[in-house]
């Protein structure tokens, strides 16, 4: 009997669906962003679920999913929305897509780093408002050349970012995490404590997973330890940053600028304070930059 697979969006590329259908019976929920309740109405009786949004797969969800569920797979590299210990305790296999987004996210990290450092958003606002000035020092930005770049979380994405930034003649790369990494040594990056990274870095780029240790990591205290000229970039998870603390740091010139492709909340309401700050470059596009790739484990 062929396994039954539920896909939680009708926006998955057809090539991936066709491939899956060669071995499975596929059910597709006919919406792009279903609620938990929408999914649970359809899920019982399926052997696997392919999660295309950040549904919270916890014990309550699994209790209502039915006894036939054998696989939970997510269309993301991160899996902070999955209660992995509870899923595994029930003997259910877990699939995710490590490394599939590394290149795309690293490129966006470089984009945000340059945009924030060179004040492109602020310059565009000045242009639209007719406030362009011809002063020699008008809208001067920060330079990557000769700078110290700090990476918070030197995983696959963090490593890909370092490789791309090397071409900008960065003077020094430092990183922090649980332990020193061989990959860090190979890249010429130095393992330091978080406090040392914050104090030394001209650019702080967050590429760490969201967990109990990193949730709310960047708060008032953290931003106050950074350089006044520091550019802060977050391409990880919005919840790693306390949004009000970031707004305060930008408004009060505690740091120079920020580049974000993740926020908390996400997406931001159109009238959110963060969108009104000239030195905050907010770019929401990354989640749509990859092609269908799924790992099912039976």
C-alpha positions as a Markdown table, in Angstrom:
| # | Residue | x | y | z |
|---|---|---|---|---|
| 1 | Unk | 0.0 | 0.0 | 0.0 |
| 2 | Unk | 1.4 | 3.4 | -1.0 |
| 3 | Unk | 2.1 | 5.9 | 1.8 |
| 4 | Unk | -0.3 | 8.9 | 2.1 |
| 5 | Unk | 1.4 | 12.3 | 2.3 |
| 6 | Unk | -0.3 | 15.6 | 3.3 |
| 7 | Unk | 1.3 | 18.8 | 1.9 |
| 8 | Unk | 0.2 | 21.9 | 3.8 |
| 9 | Unk | 0.2 | 24.3 | 0.8 |
| 10 | Unk | -0.9 | 24.5 | -2.8 |
| 11 | Unk | 2.1 | 26.7 | -3.6 |
| 12 | Unk | 4.7 | 23.9 | -3.8 |
| 13 | Unk | 6.4 | 23.6 | -7.2 |
| 14 | Unk | 4.8 | 21.0 | -9.4 |
| 15 | Unk | 8.1 | 19.2 | -10.2 |
| 16 | Unk | 8.4 | 18.3 | -6.5 |
| 17 | Unk | 4.8 | 17.1 | -6.3 |
| 18 | Unk | 5.2 | 15.0 | -9.4 |
| 19 | Unk | 8.3 | 13.3 | -8.0 |
| 20 | Unk | 6.6 | 12.6 | -4.8 |
| 21 | Unk | 3.5 | 11.1 | -6.5 |
| 22 | Unk | 5.7 | 8.4 | -8.2 |
| 23 | Unk | 5.9 | 6.7 | -4.8 |
| 24 | Unk | 3.1 | 8.2 | -2.6 |
| 25 | Unk | -0.5 | 9.2 | -2.7 |
| 26 | Unk | -0.4 | 13.0 | -2.2 |
| 27 | Unk | -3.1 | 15.2 | -0.6 |
| 28 | Unk | -2.6 | 19.0 | -0.9 |
| 29 | Unk | -4.4 | 21.5 | 1.3 |
| 30 | Unk | -5.8 | 24.1 | -1.1 |
| 31 | Unk | -4.4 | 27.3 | 0.5 |
| 32 | Unk | -1.0 | 28.8 | 0.9 |
| 33 | Unk | -1.0 | 29.3 | 4.7 |
| 34 | Unk | -3.4 | 27.0 | 6.5 |
| 35 | Unk | -4.1 | 27.2 | 10.2 |
| 36 | Unk | -3.4 | 24.4 | 12.7 |
| 37 | Unk | -7.1 | 23.6 | 12.7 |
| 38 | Unk | -7.2 | 23.4 | 8.9 |
| 39 | Unk | -4.4 | 20.9 | 8.8 |
| 40 | Unk | -5.7 | 18.7 | 11.6 |
| 41 | Unk | -9.1 | 18.4 | 9.9 |
| 42 | Unk | -7.3 | 16.7 | 7.0 |
| 43 | Unk | -4.3 | 15.0 | 8.6 |
| 44 | Unk | -5.7 | 11.9 | 10.3 |
| 45 | Unk | -5.1 | 8.8 | 8.1 |
| 46 | Unk | -2.0 | 10.1 | 6.5 |
| 47 | Unk | 1.4 | 8.5 | 7.0 |
| 48 | Unk | 3.4 | 11.7 | 6.5 |
| 49 | Unk | 3.0 | 15.5 | 6.6 |
| 50 | Unk | 5.2 | 17.9 | 4.7 |
| 51 | Unk | 5.1 | 21.3 | 6.5 |
| 52 | Unk | 5.5 | 24.3 | 4.3 |
| 53 | Unk | 4.8 | 26.9 | 7.0 |
| 54 | Unk | 5.8 | 27.2 | 10.6 |
| 55 | Unk | 3.1 | 25.1 | 12.1 |
| 56 | Unk | 3.7 | 24.4 | 15.7 |
| 57 | Unk | 4.1 | 20.6 | 15.8 |
| 58 | Unk | 3.9 | 19.8 | 19.5 |
| 59 | Unk | 2.2 | 17.2 | 21.7 |
| 60 | Unk | -1.3 | 18.7 | 21.3 |
| 61 | Unk | -0.9 | 18.6 | 17.5 |
| 62 | Unk | 0.4 | 15.1 | 17.5 |
| 63 | Unk | -2.4 | 13.9 | 19.8 |
| 64 | Unk | -4.9 | 15.1 | 17.2 |
| 65 | Unk | -3.0 | 13.9 | 14.2 |
| 66 | Unk | -4.0 | 10.3 | 14.4 |
| 67 | Unk | -2.0 | 7.1 | 15.0 |
| 68 | Unk | -0.9 | 6.5 | 11.4 |
| 69 | Unk | 1.6 | 9.4 | 11.3 |
| 70 | Unk | 5.1 | 8.1 | 10.7 |
| 71 | Unk | 7.0 | 11.1 | 9.3 |
| 72 | Unk | 7.0 | 14.9 | 9.9 |
| 73 | Unk | 9.1 | 16.8 | 7.3 |
| 74 | Unk | 9.6 | 20.5 | 7.1 |
| 75 | Unk | 10.4 | 22.7 | 4.1 |
| 76 | Unk | 13.0 | 24.6 | 6.0 |
| 77 | Unk | 16.6 | 24.3 | 7.4 |
| 78 | Unk | 15.5 | 25.3 | 10.9 |
| 79 | Unk | 13.1 | 23.2 | 12.9 |
| 80 | Unk | 12.4 | 25.3 | 16.0 |
| 81 | Unk | 8.7 | 24.9 | 15.2 |
| 82 | Unk | 9.0 | 21.2 | 15.7 |
| 83 | Unk | 9.0 | 19.6 | 19.2 |
| 84 | Unk | 11.7 | 17.1 | 18.1 |
| 85 | Unk | 12.1 | 15.2 | 21.4 |
| 86 | Unk | 8.3 | 14.6 | 21.5 |
| 87 | Unk | 8.1 | 13.6 | 17.9 |
| 88 | Unk | 10.9 | 11.2 | 18.3 |
| 89 | Unk | 9.5 | 9.8 | 21.5 |
| 90 | Unk | 6.5 | 8.7 | 19.5 |
| 91 | Unk | 8.7 | 6.9 | 17.0 |
| 92 | Unk | 8.0 | 9.5 | 14.3 |
| 93 | Unk | 10.8 | 10.3 | 11.8 |
| 94 | Unk | 11.8 | 13.9 | 11.3 |
| 95 | Unk | 13.0 | 15.4 | 8.0 |
| 96 | Unk | 14.3 | 18.9 | 7.2 |
| 97 | Unk | 16.4 | 20.6 | 4.6 |
| 98 | Unk | 19.9 | 21.4 | 6.0 |
| 99 | Unk | 22.2 | 23.4 | 3.8 |
| 100 | Unk | 19.6 | 23.8 | 1.0 |
| 101 | Unk | 19.3 | 27.5 | 1.9 |
| 102 | Unk | 22.9 | 28.3 | 2.8 |
| 103 | Unk | 24.0 | 30.0 | -0.4 |
| 104 | Unk | 20.8 | 32.0 | -0.8 |
| 105 | Unk | 20.7 | 33.2 | 2.8 |
| 106 | Unk | 24.5 | 34.0 | 2.8 |
| 107 | Unk | 24.0 | 36.1 | -0.3 |
| 108 | Unk | 21.2 | 38.0 | 1.3 |
| 109 | Unk | 23.3 | 38.5 | 4.4 |
| 110 | Unk | 26.0 | 40.2 | 2.3 |
| 111 | Unk | 23.3 | 42.3 | 0.6 |
| 112 | Unk | 21.9 | 43.5 | 4.0 |
| 113 | Unk | 25.4 | 44.1 | 5.3 |
| 114 | Unk | 26.3 | 46.3 | 2.4 |
| 115 | Unk | 22.9 | 48.1 | 2.3 |
| 116 | Unk | 23.0 | 48.9 | 6.0 |
| 117 | Unk | 26.7 | 49.9 | 6.0 |
| 118 | Unk | 26.3 | 52.1 | 3.0 |
| 119 | Unk | 22.9 | 53.6 | 4.2 |
| 120 | Unk | 21.1 | 52.8 | 0.9 |
| 121 | Unk | 17.7 | 52.8 | 2.5 |
| 122 | Unk | 18.3 | 56.2 | 4.2 |
| 123 | Unk | 19.7 | 57.5 | 0.9 |
| 124 | Unk | 16.6 | 56.4 | -1.0 |
| 125 | Unk | 14.4 | 58.1 | 1.6 |
| 126 | Unk | 16.4 | 61.4 | 1.2 |
| 127 | Unk | 16.0 | 61.2 | -2.6 |
| 128 | Unk | 12.3 | 60.7 | -2.4 |
| 129 | Unk | 11.9 | 63.6 | 0.1 |
| 130 | Unk | 14.0 | 65.9 | -2.1 |
| 131 | Unk | 16.6 | 66.3 | 0.7 |
| 132 | Unk | 19.7 | 65.3 | -1.3 |
| 133 | Unk | 22.8 | 67.4 | -0.1 |
| 134 | Unk | 26.2 | 67.9 | -1.8 |
| 135 | Unk | 28.3 | 68.0 | 1.4 |
| 136 | Unk | 31.4 | 65.9 | 1.1 |
| 137 | Unk | 30.6 | 64.0 | 4.2 |
| 138 | Unk | 26.9 | 63.5 | 3.6 |
| 139 | Unk | 25.6 | 60.0 | 4.2 |
| 140 | Unk | 29.0 | 58.5 | 4.8 |
| 141 | Unk | 28.8 | 54.8 | 5.6 |
| 142 | Unk | 30.9 | 52.1 | 7.1 |
| 143 | Unk | 33.6 | 50.2 | 5.2 |
| 144 | Unk | 34.1 | 46.4 | 5.2 |
| 145 | Unk | 37.7 | 46.7 | 4.2 |
| 146 | Unk | 39.9 | 46.5 | 7.3 |
| 147 | Unk | 37.0 | 45.8 | 9.6 |
| 148 | Unk | 36.3 | 43.1 | 12.1 |
| 149 | Unk | 33.2 | 40.9 | 11.3 |
| 150 | Unk | 31.6 | 38.9 | 14.1 |
| 151 | Unk | 29.5 | 35.9 | 13.2 |
| 152 | Unk | 27.0 | 34.7 | 15.9 |
| 153 | Unk | 26.6 | 31.0 | 15.0 |
| 154 | Unk | 29.2 | 29.6 | 12.6 |
| 155 | Unk | 27.1 | 26.8 | 11.1 |
| 156 | Unk | 26.7 | 26.2 | 7.3 |
| 157 | Unk | 25.2 | 29.6 | 6.7 |
| 158 | Unk | 27.7 | 31.4 | 8.9 |
| 159 | Unk | 30.6 | 29.7 | 7.1 |
| 160 | Unk | 29.0 | 30.6 | 3.7 |
| 161 | Unk | 28.8 | 34.3 | 4.8 |
| 162 | Unk | 32.5 | 34.3 | 5.8 |
| 163 | Unk | 33.5 | 32.9 | 2.5 |
| 164 | Unk | 31.6 | 35.6 | 0.6 |
| 165 | Unk | 32.9 | 38.5 | 2.7 |
| 166 | Unk | 36.6 | 37.5 | 2.4 |
| 167 | Unk | 36.7 | 39.2 | -1.0 |
| 168 | Unk | 36.0 | 42.6 | 0.7 |
| 169 | Unk | 39.4 | 42.5 | 2.5 |
| 170 | Unk | 38.0 | 42.2 | 6.0 |
| 171 | Unk | 40.8 | 42.4 | 8.5 |
| 172 | Unk | 39.5 | 39.8 | 11.0 |
| 173 | Unk | 36.6 | 37.3 | 11.4 |
| 174 | Unk | 35.5 | 36.3 | 14.9 |
| 175 | Unk | 32.7 | 34.0 | 15.8 |
| 176 | Unk | 31.0 | 32.7 | 18.9 |
| 177 | Unk | 29.0 | 29.5 | 19.7 |
| 178 | Unk | 29.2 | 26.5 | 21.9 |
| 179 | Unk | 32.8 | 25.6 | 21.0 |
| 180 | Unk | 35.6 | 26.2 | 18.6 |
| 181 | Unk | 35.0 | 24.7 | 15.2 |
| 182 | Unk | 37.5 | 23.1 | 12.7 |
| 183 | Unk | 35.7 | 25.0 | 9.9 |
| 184 | Unk | 36.4 | 28.2 | 11.8 |
| 185 | Unk | 40.2 | 27.4 | 11.8 |
| 186 | Unk | 40.1 | 26.6 | 8.1 |
| 187 | Unk | 38.4 | 30.0 | 7.4 |
| 188 | Unk | 40.9 | 31.9 | 9.5 |
| 189 | Unk | 38.1 | 32.9 | 12.0 |
| 190 | Unk | 38.8 | 33.2 | 15.7 |
| 191 | Unk | 36.6 | 31.7 | 18.4 |
| 192 | Unk | 35.7 | 34.2 | 21.1 |
| 193 | Unk | 33.1 | 34.8 | 23.8 |
| 194 | Unk | 29.9 | 36.7 | 22.9 |
| 195 | Unk | 31.0 | 39.7 | 25.0 |
| 196 | Unk | 34.4 | 39.8 | 23.2 |
| 197 | Unk | 32.7 | 39.5 | 19.8 |
| 198 | Unk | 30.3 | 42.4 | 20.6 |
| 199 | Unk | 33.2 | 44.6 | 21.8 |
| 200 | Unk | 35.5 | 43.9 | 18.9 |
| 201 | Unk | 33.1 | 43.7 | 15.9 |
| 202 | Unk | 32.3 | 46.5 | 13.4 |
| 203 | Unk | 29.8 | 44.1 | 11.9 |
| 204 | Unk | 27.7 | 41.6 | 13.9 |
| 205 | Unk | 25.9 | 39.0 | 11.8 |
| 206 | Unk | 23.5 | 36.6 | 13.4 |
| 207 | Unk | 23.2 | 33.2 | 11.8 |
| 208 | Unk | 22.4 | 31.1 | 14.9 |
| 209 | Unk | 19.4 | 28.8 | 15.4 |
| 210 | Unk | 16.5 | 29.8 | 17.6 |
| 211 | Unk | 16.5 | 27.9 | 20.8 |
| 212 | Unk | 16.2 | 28.6 | 24.6 |
| 213 | Unk | 19.7 | 30.0 | 24.7 |
| 214 | Unk | 19.3 | 32.4 | 21.7 |
| 215 | Unk | 15.7 | 33.5 | 22.2 |
| 216 | Unk | 15.8 | 37.2 | 23.1 |
| 217 | Unk | 19.7 | 37.1 | 23.1 |
| 218 | Unk | 20.0 | 40.6 | 21.6 |
| 219 | Unk | 18.4 | 42.9 | 24.2 |
| 220 | Unk | 19.3 | 46.3 | 25.7 |
| 221 | Unk | 22.3 | 44.9 | 27.5 |
| 222 | Unk | 23.7 | 43.2 | 24.3 |
| 223 | Unk | 23.3 | 46.2 | 22.1 |
| 224 | Unk | 25.0 | 48.5 | 24.7 |
| 225 | Unk | 28.1 | 46.3 | 24.5 |
| 226 | Unk | 28.5 | 46.9 | 20.8 |
| 227 | Unk | 30.5 | 49.6 | 19.1 |
| 228 | Unk | 28.8 | 52.9 | 18.2 |
| 229 | Unk | 29.8 | 52.3 | 14.6 |
| 230 | Unk | 28.5 | 48.7 | 14.6 |
| 231 | Unk | 26.3 | 47.3 | 11.8 |
| 232 | Unk | 23.9 | 44.6 | 13.1 |
| 233 | Unk | 22.5 | 42.0 | 10.6 |
| 234 | Unk | 20.0 | 39.3 | 11.4 |
| 235 | Unk | 19.3 | 36.6 | 8.9 |
| 236 | Unk | 18.4 | 33.9 | 11.5 |
| 237 | Unk | 15.2 | 34.2 | 13.4 |
| 238 | Unk | 13.3 | 37.3 | 14.4 |
| 239 | Unk | 12.8 | 36.1 | 18.0 |
| 240 | Unk | 16.5 | 36.1 | 18.7 |
| 241 | Unk | 16.2 | 39.9 | 18.9 |
| 242 | Unk | 14.1 | 41.9 | 21.2 |
| 243 | Unk | 12.6 | 44.3 | 18.8 |
| 244 | Unk | 12.0 | 47.2 | 21.2 |
| 245 | Unk | 15.7 | 47.0 | 22.2 |
| 246 | Unk | 16.8 | 47.2 | 18.6 |
| 247 | Unk | 14.6 | 50.2 | 17.9 |
| 248 | Unk | 16.0 | 51.9 | 21.0 |
| 249 | Unk | 19.6 | 51.1 | 19.9 |
| 250 | Unk | 19.0 | 52.5 | 16.4 |
| 251 | Unk | 17.0 | 55.6 | 17.5 |
| 252 | Unk | 19.6 | 56.5 | 20.2 |
| 253 | Unk | 22.6 | 55.9 | 17.9 |
| 254 | Unk | 23.9 | 53.1 | 20.2 |
| 255 | Unk | 24.7 | 51.2 | 17.0 |
| 256 | Unk | 25.1 | 52.6 | 13.5 |
| 257 | Unk | 22.6 | 50.6 | 11.5 |
| 258 | Unk | 20.7 | 47.3 | 11.1 |
| 259 | Unk | 19.9 | 45.0 | 8.2 |
| 260 | Unk | 17.1 | 42.5 | 8.7 |
| 261 | Unk | 15.3 | 39.8 | 6.7 |
| 262 | Unk | 13.6 | 38.4 | 9.8 |
| 263 | Unk | 11.6 | 40.3 | 12.4 |
| 264 | Unk | 9.4 | 39.8 | 15.4 |
| 265 | Unk | 6.6 | 40.0 | 14.7 |
| 266 | Unk | 6.8 | 38.7 | 11.2 |
| 267 | Unk | 5.7 | 40.2 | 8.9 |
| 268 | Unk | 5.8 | 43.6 | 10.4 |
| 269 | Unk | 2.6 | 45.7 | 10.3 |
| 270 | Unk | 2.8 | 48.5 | 7.8 |
| 271 | Unk | 2.9 | 51.1 | 10.5 |
| 272 | Unk | 5.5 | 49.4 | 12.7 |
| 273 | Unk | 8.1 | 51.6 | 14.3 |
| 274 | Unk | 10.9 | 49.6 | 12.9 |
| 275 | Unk | 9.8 | 50.5 | 9.3 |
| 276 | Unk | 10.0 | 54.2 | 10.2 |
| 277 | Unk | 13.7 | 54.2 | 11.2 |
| 278 | Unk | 16.0 | 55.4 | 8.4 |
| 279 | Unk | 19.0 | 53.3 | 9.5 |
| 280 | Unk | 17.0 | 50.0 | 9.6 |
| 281 | Unk | 17.1 | 48.2 | 6.3 |
| 282 | Unk | 14.3 | 45.6 | 6.4 |
| 283 | Unk | 14.1 | 43.1 | 3.6 |
| 284 | Unk | 11.6 | 40.3 | 3.6 |
| 285 | Unk | 12.3 | 37.9 | 0.7 |
| 286 | Unk | 14.5 | 35.0 | 1.9 |
| 287 | Unk | 11.7 | 32.6 | 2.6 |
| 288 | Unk | 10.7 | 32.4 | -1.0 |
| 289 | Unk | 14.2 | 32.0 | -2.5 |
| 290 | Unk | 14.5 | 28.2 | -2.6 |
| 291 | Unk | 13.2 | 25.4 | -4.7 |
| 292 | Unk | 11.3 | 22.4 | -3.6 |
| 293 | Unk | 13.5 | 19.9 | -1.7 |
| 294 | Unk | 12.2 | 17.4 | 0.7 |
| 295 | Unk | 13.6 | 14.6 | 2.7 |
| 296 | Unk | 11.3 | 11.8 | 3.8 |
| 297 | Unk | 12.7 | 9.0 | 6.0 |
| 298 | Unk | 10.9 | 5.7 | 6.1 |
